[in-house]
Amino acid sequence: MTPPAGEGLVRRAFFLLMLLLAALAVLLGFWGQGGPGSGGNCLCVYYGPVDDSVLHWLSTCRTAVLAPTLPHHVLRVLHGAGVEVYGYVSLTTLGGWEPWARMVNDSMLVEPAGGPWGEAVVNPCSRGWRSVLHWAIEYLQQRGYDGVFLDNLDMVDHYLWMRGCVEELVRQVKAWSPGLRVVVNRGFTVLPHIADVIDGLLFEDFVTYYSPGKGYGVFSASELMWEKKVLNQTLELSERWGFQVFLLAYAPPGDTELLDRICREWRSWGHGLPLYVAPGTLQEPGVCNPCRS
């Protein structure tokens, strides 16, 4: 039976309205995930002890990078609050505190423990180290972490021969656990070769930096120009491959002058990306998107 002409027009209008609402929902869903310019929630990075007050703060984060040593009850609370939790893993260094540190022997090391963070440099081309990393990824997955945060990819800028092995390791991590999300810290030299397999990138040291014993600092004008260039290149890859980009700046609590400088630069060339500002040791809670207020 053919409906009256007026009723048909109403149905068609209703159908078109539903299509428009569906398209809008898709767009909002995409930008809400923290894509370029989205202003989605920041990536909270915290390696300190977790008491009740810290747990409450972490529960307000959408995504958090935490130590791989969290008790089960902390993960349960965070998952209950809808927080996506990433466990820390360094691809090229060892601090000696990691659950897998006991599995590492001298044959896997390039340099013994030292430097400002007291870490040893590990050979990413070592078969033994690859086995350790495989164990570490399985460990995180079994404990209920949603993803892995891969640190110190920039070591390839100090040891050029590491480059191919670091790229291969990132791909291997994804292959070991396809369902595990992967966020990398910087690694701009290797990024073009791993952009298709990662889920996110943290742009650490946005505008400011922190060094143990030296404190906080702001990059020079030429260094900031380099950061702007690299961030633009990163966003081009992000748009092509779909990974998220987060920013991390360092400032001590209460330093409004340094925070104002970070915010001025963020408004100028930060592309509206989610920004986390934290104390240098990452042992205290930071602030999400402080420049939006």
C-alpha positions in Angstrom: 0.0 0.0 0.0 1.5 3.4 -1.0 1.4 6.0 1.8 -0.1 9.4 1.2 2.3 11.9 -0.3 2.6 14.0 2.8 3.4 11.0 5.0 6.1 9.9 2.5 7.7 13.3 2.8 7.7 13.1 6.5 9.3 9.7 6.5 12.0 10.8 4.1 12.7 13.9 6.2 12.9 11.7 9.3 15.3 9.2 7.5 17.6 12.1 6.4 17.6 13.5 9.9 18.7 10.1 11.3 21.5 9.9 8.8 22.7 13.3 9.8 22.6 12.4 13.5 24.5 9.2 12.8 27.2 11.1 10.9 27.5 13.6 13.7 27.9 10.8 16.2 30.7 9.3 14.2 32.5 12.7 14.0 32.1 13.4 17.7 33.3 9.9 18.5 36.4 10.4 16.4 37.4 13.7 17.8 36.5 12.6 21.3 39.3 10.0 21.1 41.9 12.7 21.1 42.8 13.1 17.4 44.6 16.1 16.1 43.1 19.3 17.4 40.5 17.4 19.4 41.3 18.6 22.8 40.5 15.2 24.2 41.7 14.2 27.7 45.4 14.2 28.3 47.7 11.2 29.0 48.4 11.1 32.7 51.9 9.9 33.4 52.7 8.9 37.0 55.3 6.5 38.5 54.9 7.3 42.2 53.2 5.4 45.0 49.5 5.0 44.8 47.6 5.8 48.0 43.8 6.6 48.2 44.2 10.3 47.2 46.3 9.4 44.2 43.9 6.6 43.2 41.1 9.1 43.4 43.0 11.5 41.1 44.0 8.8 38.7 40.3 7.8 38.4 39.6 11.2 36.8 42.0 10.4 34.0 40.8 8.9 30.8 44.2 7.3 30.0 47.1 6.8 32.3 50.7 5.5 32.0 51.7 3.8 35.2 54.4 1.5 36.6 54.2 -2.2 35.7 54.2 -3.0 39.4 50.6 -1.9 40.3 48.7 -4.1 42.7 45.7 -5.9 41.3 43.2 -3.9 43.3 44.5 -0.6 41.9 43.9 -1.8 38.4 40.4 -3.0 39.3 39.5 0.4 40.7 40.9 2.2 37.7 39.1 -0.1 35.2 35.9 0.4 37.2 36.3 4.1 36.7 36.8 3.6 32.9 40.5 4.5 32.9 42.6 2.9 30.2 45.9 1.9 31.8 49.3 1.5 30.0 52.2 -0.2 31.7 55.7 1.3 31.4 58.3 -0.6 29.4 61.7 0.8 28.2 62.9 -0.7 25.0 66.6 0.3 25.5 67.2 0.9 29.2 66.9 -1.0 32.5 66.5 0.7 35.9 66.8 -2.5 37.9 63.4 -2.1 39.6 61.3 -3.7 36.8 59.8 -7.1 37.5 61.9 -8.5 34.6 65.2 -6.9 35.7 66.4 -10.2 37.3 66.2 -11.8 33.8 68.8 -9.5 32.3 72.5 -10.4 32.2 75.6 -8.5 31.2 75.6 -9.9 27.7 72.5 -7.9 27.0 74.0 -4.6 28.1 75.7 -1.8 26.1 76.5 0.3 29.1 76.3 -0.4 32.8 73.9 1.6 35.1 74.7 5.3 35.2 73.7 8.6 33.8 71.2 11.0 35.4 68.5 8.3 35.9 70.9 5.5 37.0 69.9 3.3 34.1 71.8 0.7 32.1 71.6 0.8 28.3 70.3 -2.4 26.8 71.1 -3.8 23.4 67.8 -4.0 21.5 69.4 -6.3 18.9 70.1 -9.0 21.6 68.0 -12.1 21.3 68.1 -12.4 25.1 66.7 -9.0 25.5 64.0 -9.7 23.0 63.0 -12.7 25.1 62.9 -10.6 28.2 60.6 -8.1 26.5 58.3 -10.8 25.3 58.0 -11.9 28.9 57.3 -8.3 30.0 54.5 -7.9 27.5 52.9 -11.1 28.6 53.3 -10.1 32.2 51.4 -6.8 31.6 48.7 -8.5 29.7 48.2 -11.2 32.3 47.9 -8.5 35.0 45.2 -6.7 33.2 46.9 -3.7 31.6 45.1 -2.3 28.6 48.3 -1.3 26.8 52.0 -0.8 26.9 54.0 2.4 26.9 57.3 2.0 25.2 60.0 4.5 26.4 63.5 5.5 25.3 63.1 5.0 21.5 65.3 8.1 21.2 68.3 6.0 22.2 68.7 5.4 18.4 69.9 9.0 18.1 72.9 8.1 20.4 73.5 4.6 18.9 72.7 4.8 15.2 73.1 1.0 14.8 70.1 0.4 17.1 67.6 1.9 14.7 66.6 -1.1 12.7 66.3 -3.3 15.9 64.2 -0.7 17.7 61.8 -0.4 14.8 61.6 -4.2 14.6 60.9 -4.5 18.4 58.0 -2.1 18.2 56.4 -4.2 15.5 57.2 -7.3 17.4 55.5 -6.0 20.6 52.3 -5.4 18.5 52.6 -8.9 16.9 53.0 -10.6 20.3 49.8 -9.2 21.6 47.7 -7.7 18.8 44.9 -6.7 21.2 47.3 -4.7 23.4 47.4 -1.0 22.6 50.8 0.5 22.1 51.9 4.1 22.9 55.4 5.2 22.2 57.4 8.1 23.8 58.9 10.3 21.1 61.1 8.2 18.8 60.8 10.7 16.0 63.7 9.2 14.0 62.0 5.8 13.8 58.4 7.1 13.7 57.9 7.0 10.0 58.7 3.3 10.1 56.4 2.3 13.0 53.5 4.8 12.5 51.3 2.1 11.0 51.4 -0.1 14.1 51.2 2.2 17.1 48.0 3.6 18.7 49.5 6.7 20.2 52.6 8.9 20.7 53.6 11.0 23.7 55.5 14.2 22.7 57.5 14.5 25.9 59.4 17.7 26.7 56.9 20.0 25.0 58.5 23.5 25.4 60.1 22.6 28.8 62.4 19.8 30.1 63.6 18.4 33.4 67.0 16.9 34.3 67.9 15.4 37.7 70.4 17.7 39.5 69.8 20.5 37.0 66.1 21.1 37.4 63.7 22.7 34.9 64.4 24.6 31.7 62.8 26.1 28.6 64.1 25.2 25.2 65.9 27.9 23.2 64.2 29.6 20.2 66.0 27.4 17.7 65.1 24.3 19.7 61.5 25.3 19.9 61.5 25.8 16.1 62.7 22.2 15.8 59.9 21.1 18.1 57.3 22.9 16.0 58.7 21.2 12.8 58.7 17.8 14.4 55.2 18.2 15.8 53.8 19.1 12.4 55.5 16.1 10.9 54.1 13.9 13.6 50.6 15.2 13.1 50.9 14.5 9.4 51.7 10.8 10.2 48.9 10.8 12.8 46.3 11.9 10.3 47.6 9.3 7.8 47.7 6.3 10.2 45.2 7.2 12.9 47.3 7.2 16.1 46.7 9.7 18.8 49.2 12.5 19.8 49.6 13.7 23.4 51.8 16.4 24.9 53.8 16.3 28.1 55.4 19.5 29.6 57.4 19.8 32.8 56.9 22.4 35.5 57.2 22.3 39.3 53.9 22.7 41.3 53.0 26.4 41.8 55.4 27.8 39.2 52.8 30.0 37.4 55.5 31.8 35.3 56.7 28.6 33.7 53.1 27.4 33.2 52.2 30.6 31.5 55.1 30.2 29.1 54.0 26.6 28.3 50.4 27.8 27.7 51.5 30.7 25.4 53.4 28.2 23.3 50.6 25.7 23.4 48.1 28.2 22.2 50.5 29.3 19.4 51.4 26.0 17.9 50.1 23.2 20.1 47.3 22.5 17.7 44.8 22.1 20.6 46.4 18.7 21.5 45.8 17.2 25.0 48.5 18.5 27.3 49.7 17.1 30.6 51.9 19.3 32.8 53.7 17.4 35.6 56.6 17.7 38.1 59.9 16.4 36.6 60.2 13.1 38.4 56.7 12.1 37.6 56.3 11.0 41.2 53.6 13.5 41.9 50.2 14.1 40.2 50.2 16.6 37.4 47.5 18.7 35.7 45.5 17.9 32.6 44.9 20.6 30.0 45.7 23.5 32.3 45.8 25.9 29.4 42.2 25.5 28.5 40.9 27.4 31.5 
